[in-house]
Amino acid sequence: MTQAEVGSDRPAPPRTRRDRDNIRELLLESAIIEFGEKGFEGASTRSIAERVDAHQPQINYHFATKAELWRAAVDHLFAQLSKALGDLEPGADVAETFANVVRRLVEFSAARPQLHQIMTHESGSPSERLTWLTDTHVRPRYLELRTIWTQLQDAGIAAPIDPSLIHYVLIGAASLPYLNIAEARLLLEADPASAAVIDRHVDGLIATLLPGRTDPIRK
């Protein structure tokens, strides 16, 4: 019996089922990457389809327009962020809650830099997309963070940073190494997304932002 005949007796490997929901999910993931890399104007729906071995009509079936696909991709990405950050536990220690948010935000930024890439593309000039993005996803988080930061300052734990600006201080500090990852690799001489670097990044942010915290933060 030849090697070919031996091989022919083996069952074929299972194929990933590509049903309608599966294709839609794959297209959203592909769109997140494309919009992150190229922005809305530069992104191509044909390229989005090709990334996942799909076809243009499959995008047209699930999303009537490129703008609808963009919104769905952004919704999908922020849903992933919400899942990563988790729910705030009622009665939880506010400093520990904030520290956990910092850790999860840094970890998410390292794993999904596309969120900040898309924000960078959209935030440079006014547009209907930016207004929708801000009102739907950014403002609620901005207001929640400002409230938590005010509580931390009232408790004498937080650094003297204006609550209206803490959003930019935190997001910028948490995301920049992963937005500028090629530069960060050269300067750090290490992978910025490695567990060791992320730990140092998180520890530094917490020490800077919560100088009044005396109890160790549980990881």
C-alpha positions as CSV (number, residue, x, y, z in Angstrom):
1,M,0.0,0.0,0.0
2,T,1.4,3.4,-1.0
3,Q,1.7,6.4,1.3
4,A,-1.1,8.1,-0.7
5,E,-3.4,5.1,-0.2
6,V,-2.7,5.1,3.5
7,G,-3.5,8.8,3.7
8,S,-6.7,8.3,1.8
9,D,-8.1,6.2,4.6
10,R,-7.9,9.0,7.1
11,P,-11.0,11.1,7.7
12,A,-10.9,14.6,6.3
13,P,-10.3,17.3,9.0
14,P,-13.5,19.0,10.1
15,R,-14.2,22.3,8.3
16,T,-15.2,25.4,10.2
17,R,-18.8,25.9,9.8
18,R,-19.4,29.2,8.0
19,D,-23.1,29.9,8.6
20,R,-24.6,33.3,8.4
21,D,-23.8,34.3,11.9
22,N,-20.3,33.0,11.6
23,I,-19.7,35.0,8.4
24,R,-21.1,38.1,10.0
25,E,-18.8,37.8,13.0
26,L,-15.8,37.2,10.7
27,L,-16.7,40.2,8.6
28,L,-17.0,42.4,11.7
29,E,-13.6,41.2,13.0
30,S,-12.1,41.9,9.6
31,A,-13.7,45.3,9.4
32,I,-12.2,46.3,12.8
33,I,-8.7,45.6,11.5
34,E,-9.3,47.4,8.2
35,F,-10.9,50.5,9.7
36,G,-8.2,50.5,12.4
37,E,-5.4,50.4,9.8
38,K,-6.9,52.7,7.1
39,G,-9.7,54.7,8.7
40,F,-13.2,54.9,7.2
41,E,-12.3,56.6,4.0
42,G,-9.3,54.4,3.2
43,A,-11.0,51.1,4.1
44,S,-12.2,48.9,1.3
45,T,-15.2,46.6,1.7
46,R,-13.6,44.3,-0.9
47,S,-10.4,44.0,1.3
48,I,-12.6,43.4,4.3
49,A,-14.2,40.5,2.6
50,E,-11.0,39.1,1.2
51,R,-9.3,39.0,4.6
52,V,-11.7,36.3,5.7
53,D,-12.1,34.5,2.3
54,A,-15.6,36.0,1.8
55,H,-17.1,37.8,-1.1
56,Q,-18.5,41.3,-1.6
57,P,-22.1,40.1,-1.9
58,Q,-21.8,38.6,1.6
59,I,-21.0,42.0,3.0
60,N,-23.9,43.5,1.0
61,Y,-26.2,40.8,2.5
62,H,-25.4,41.7,6.1
63,F,-24.7,45.4,5.8
64,A,-26.5,47.8,3.5
65,T,-23.7,50.3,3.3
66,K,-20.1,50.8,4.3
67,A,-21.3,53.3,7.0
68,E,-23.6,50.6,8.5
69,L,-20.7,48.1,8.5
70,W,-18.5,50.7,10.3
71,R,-21.1,51.3,13.0
72,A,-21.6,47.6,13.5
73,A,-17.8,47.1,13.8
74,V,-17.5,49.9,16.3
75,D,-20.4,48.5,18.3
76,H,-18.8,45.1,18.3
77,L,-15.5,46.5,19.4
78,F,-16.9,48.5,22.3
79,A,-19.0,45.5,23.4
80,Q,-15.7,43.6,23.6
81,L,-14.3,46.5,25.7
82,S,-17.3,46.4,28.1
83,K,-16.9,42.7,28.5
84,A,-13.2,43.0,29.2
85,L,-13.7,45.8,31.8
86,G,-16.4,43.9,33.5
87,D,-19.2,45.2,35.8
88,L,-18.5,47.5,38.7
89,E,-19.4,45.7,41.9
90,P,-21.7,47.6,44.2
91,G,-20.0,48.5,47.4
92,A,-16.6,47.5,46.1
93,D,-13.5,49.5,47.2
94,V,-13.4,52.3,44.7
95,A,-9.6,52.5,44.5
96,E,-9.3,48.7,43.9
97,T,-12.1,49.0,41.3
98,F,-10.3,51.8,39.5
99,A,-7.0,49.9,39.6
100,N,-8.7,46.8,38.1
101,V,-10.1,49.0,35.3
102,V,-6.6,50.4,34.6
103,R,-5.2,46.8,34.3
104,R,-8.0,45.6,32.1
105,L,-7.8,48.7,29.9
106,V,-4.1,48.3,29.4
107,E,-4.5,44.6,28.6
108,F,-7.3,45.4,26.2
109,S,-5.3,48.1,24.5
110,A,-2.5,45.7,24.0
111,A,-4.7,43.0,22.6
112,R,-7.0,45.3,20.5
113,P,-5.1,48.4,19.5
114,Q,-7.8,48.9,16.7
115,L,-10.1,50.6,19.2
116,H,-7.6,53.5,19.7
117,Q,-6.6,53.4,16.0
118,I,-10.2,54.0,15.0
119,M,-10.6,56.7,17.6
120,T,-7.5,58.4,16.3
121,H,-8.8,58.3,12.7
122,E,-12.2,59.7,13.7
123,S,-11.3,62.3,16.4
124,G,-9.2,64.6,14.2
125,S,-12.1,66.5,12.6
126,P,-15.9,66.8,13.1
127,S,-18.1,64.3,11.4
128,E,-21.4,62.5,11.8
129,R,-19.5,59.4,12.6
130,L,-17.6,61.2,15.4
131,T,-20.8,62.6,16.9
132,W,-22.4,59.2,16.9
133,L,-19.3,57.5,18.3
134,T,-18.9,60.1,21.1
135,D,-22.6,60.2,22.1
136,T,-23.1,56.4,21.9
137,H,-19.9,55.0,23.3
138,V,-17.4,57.6,24.6
139,R,-19.5,60.0,26.6
140,P,-21.1,57.5,29.0
141,R,-17.7,56.1,29.8
142,Y,-16.3,59.6,30.2
143,L,-19.0,60.5,32.7
144,E,-18.6,57.3,34.7
145,L,-14.8,57.7,34.9
146,R,-15.2,61.4,35.9
147,T,-17.5,60.3,38.8
148,I,-15.2,57.6,40.0
149,W,-12.2,60.0,39.8
150,T,-14.0,62.6,41.9
151,Q,-14.8,60.0,44.5
152,L,-11.1,59.0,44.6
153,Q,-10.0,62.6,44.9
154,D,-12.5,63.2,47.7
155,A,-11.0,60.2,49.5
156,G,-7.5,61.7,49.2
157,I,-6.3,58.8,47.0
158,A,-6.1,60.2,43.5
159,A,-3.6,62.5,41.9
160,P,-4.5,66.2,41.4
161,I,-5.7,65.8,37.9
162,D,-8.8,67.7,36.7
163,P,-11.7,65.2,36.6
164,S,-12.7,66.6,33.2
165,L,-9.3,65.6,31.8
166,I,-8.7,62.2,33.5
167,H,-10.3,60.4,30.5
168,Y,-7.5,61.7,28.2
169,V,-4.8,61.1,30.8
170,L,-5.8,57.5,31.4
171,I,-6.7,56.6,27.8
172,G,-3.5,58.2,26.4
173,A,-1.2,56.6,29.0
174,A,-2.9,53.2,28.7
175,S,-2.9,53.0,24.9
176,L,0.1,54.8,23.5
177,P,2.7,52.0,23.6
178,Y,0.3,49.8,21.6
179,L,-0.6,52.5,19.1
180,N,3.1,53.2,18.6
181,I,4.1,49.6,19.0
182,A,7.0,49.6,16.5
183,E,8.6,52.6,18.2
184,A,7.9,51.0,21.6
185,R,9.7,47.8,20.6
186,L,12.8,49.8,19.7
187,L,12.8,52.0,22.8
188,L,11.9,49.2,25.3
189,E,13.9,46.5,23.5
190,A,11.0,44.2,24.5
191,D,7.5,43.4,23.3
192,P,5.2,46.0,24.8
193,A,2.4,43.5,24.8
194,S,4.3,40.9,26.8
195,A,2.9,40.0,30.3
196,A,6.0,41.4,32.0
197,V,5.9,44.8,30.3
198,I,2.1,45.1,30.8
199,D,2.6,44.4,34.5
200,R,5.2,47.2,34.7
201,H,3.0,49.5,32.7
202,V,0.0,48.9,34.9
203,D,2.0,49.2,38.2
204,G,3.4,52.5,37.0
205,L,0.1,53.9,36.0
206,I,-1.6,52.9,39.3
207,A,1.3,54.4,41.4
208,T,1.1,57.6,39.4
209,L,-2.7,58.0,39.4
210,L,-3.3,56.7,42.9
211,P,-0.5,58.1,45.0
212,G,-2.6,58.1,48.2
213,R,-3.3,54.4,48.0
214,T,-1.7,52.6,50.9
215,D,-3.1,49.1,50.6
216,P,-1.6,46.9,47.9
217,I,-3.8,46.4,44.8
218,R,-4.9,42.8,44.4
219,K,-4.1,41.4,40.9
